[in-house]
Amino acid sequence: MVGLSIRWSALPLALSLVSPLVLGAPPALAQESATDPKSEARDRFGRGLRLFNDGDNAGALAEFKRANELAPHPVVAFNIGLVYAAMGRAIESVATLDGVIKNPGTLAADKLAKAKATRAEQLLRIAEIELGVNVQVGDVEVDGVRVAKLPLSGPLKVTSGARVVGVVAPGHIPERREVTIAGGAKLKLAFELAPMQGRIAQLAVKTNVPGAGVFVNGRAVGKTPLAATLTLAPGNHIVELRRPGYVTARRGVNLGEGAYGEVSLDLAEDPATRTAEGGRLALDLSEGDASYSIDGVPRGKYTASILLPAGPHLLRVERDGFESVQRTIEVGRAGVTTTVRIALEPTPEYRAKYEKKARLFQTWGWVGVASGVVLAGAGTGFLIWNDGVKDDKLAESTEADRLRQAKEGPFCDPKWTPSPKPEDCDKQVSAAIDEYDAARARDVFGWIGIGAGGAALVAGTVLLLTGDDPNRYERERPEMAKPRVLPALWRREGATTLGVIGAF
């Protein structure tokens, strides 16, 4: 089994082989107008990589194709070819890679070699059907999609596997056949379309579940979702939808000549089959408190993995302030848990509000840290200065008291002239003691400064550590001037994964 995805976990391997990704753009590039084709192409390429990394191949393909329309580049075409291969669309992959091989441009030699190897691998998945048809004008369908017009210039090419091949011709009853064909095989099919009175009718079949077989009058005509309406002969028809894990749904419809009809059939899960054969789906959401639905059925807030029938499902994830995400995902067989990563993108309004709040908290955090450092520093400096004052006053009062007690010469400072009276010495000693006590009392201001500074420092640090990151929703813009891409193969859980990693 070969799957295609971008896995950033593969970067250590990638970095040993090529230079690292260039993500981000110089200031001048960031100032480009959003309407500039190259700027939009770069943005879409980056978005395609993110979608690819999240497993959304269809979304990635759409972004890559749009990027290539805006600014054609061999790296983008190379990625498109690999995405087609991952989606099992071998014919489109070969056709795209043929263009890359024919006009490689600046594509590196090893990437060109990889394009050739992938093309050769996908070519092995293409089968040929030689159609014999009793009409000369009409359309050829494969899985409900018109792929060619009659008469064919050669064999019809299809991707290997189970396919529904049909022929629709004016004035004839459409005919379809379900076939299973291996890669590289050749098959002959003969269609004998019966004449029909009146004009053919069109029927749209809608359902809530993808991957269900569509049957008309007991014959397979395609799988949901059908890419186009079914072309049918006028009259009564029985339409059925069948899929393992679901109760078969059917409905009768009557189509008039040239009429357009529509039938909606919602499939209900079969609890017994789901329990025995279903797999589990786990969501890895970038945002909490998100609601989701499966196949159009609301499931509430996501809290834990759920059991679903194996096969494809339509997943939709929503959260206030974010763009909803809708994706077709594949749930594995019984005993297997499929984990799907969903990165929700904020709306412009939510993002602006979020960034404003986050930057405000960040600003107050730095203000708290800075003011805390200043206050604590000032308090500490004040205590150091005041300790010096206390030492001086303590020494002065101690010396004066010693002289007075020893009754040496003048009771106080011997340098005094005329000699002081005893009461003058008492006043000097008392004044020195009072100044010392006042200095001690002033220590409280230093400790208040240290305490207030510490509190501000802690509060600012908490705001910085627990506050939201204002750059959380910033998306890197891949550098377009130096396109690089790394396709890589690695083994994981028994499957070989083909990855594409690059910058456009």
HELIX and SHEET records of a PDB file:
HELIX    1   1 TRP A    8  ALA A   10  5                                   3    
HELIX    2   2 LEU A   11  LEU A   15  1                                   5    
HELIX    3   3 PRO A   27  ALA A   30  1                                   4    
HELIX    4   4 PRO A   37  ASN A   53  1                                  17    
HELIX    5   5 ASN A   57  LEU A   70  1                                  14    
HELIX    6   6 PRO A   74  ALA A   86  1                                  13    
HELIX    7   7 ALA A   90  LYS A  102  1                                  13    
HELIX    8   8 ALA A  109  LEU A  123  1                                  15    
HELIX    9   9 PRO A  271  GLU A  277  1                                   7    
HELIX   10  10 PRO A  348  ALA A  406  1                                  59    
HELIX   11  11 PRO A  422  ALA A  441  1                                  20    
HELIX   12  12 ASP A  443  THR A  466  1                                  24    
SHEET    1   A 3 VAL A   2  LEU A   4  0                                        
SHEET    2   A 3 ALA A 495  ALA A 503  1                                        
SHEET    3   A 3 ARG A 484  ARG A 492 -1                                        
SHEET    1   B 3 LEU A 156  THR A 159  0                                        
SHEET    2   B 3 ILE A 126  VAL A 133 -1                                        
SHEET    3   B 3 LYS A 186  PHE A 191  1                                        
SHEET    1   C 4 VAL A 145  LEU A 150  0                                        
SHEET    2   C 4 GLY A 138  VAL A 142 -1                                        
SHEET    3   C 4 GLY A 161  VAL A 168 -1                                        
SHEET    4   C 4 GLU A 175  ILE A 181 -1                                        
SHEET    1   D 3 LEU A 230  LEU A 232  0                                        
SHEET    2   D 3 ALA A 201  LYS A 206 -1                                        
SHEET    3   D 3 TYR A 260  SER A 264  1                                        
SHEET    1   E 4 ARG A 219  LYS A 223  0                                        
SHEET    2   E 4 GLY A 213  VAL A 216 -1                                        
SHEET    3   E 4 GLY A 235  ARG A 242 -1                                        
SHEET    4   E 4 ALA A 249  LEU A 255 -1                                        
SHEET    1   F 2 TYR A 246  VAL A 247  0                                        
SHEET    2   F 2 ALA A 268  GLU A 269 -1                                        
SHEET    1   G 3 ILE A 306  LEU A 308  0                                        
SHEET    2   G 3 GLY A 279  LEU A 285 -1                                        
SHEET    3   G 3 THR A 337  ILE A 342  1                                        
SHEET    1   H 4 VAL A 297  LYS A 301  0                                        
SHEET    2   H 4 SER A 291  ILE A 294 -1                                        
SHEET    3   H 4 GLY A 311  GLU A 318 -1                                        
SHEET    4   H 4 VAL A 325  VAL A 331 -1                                        
END                                                                             
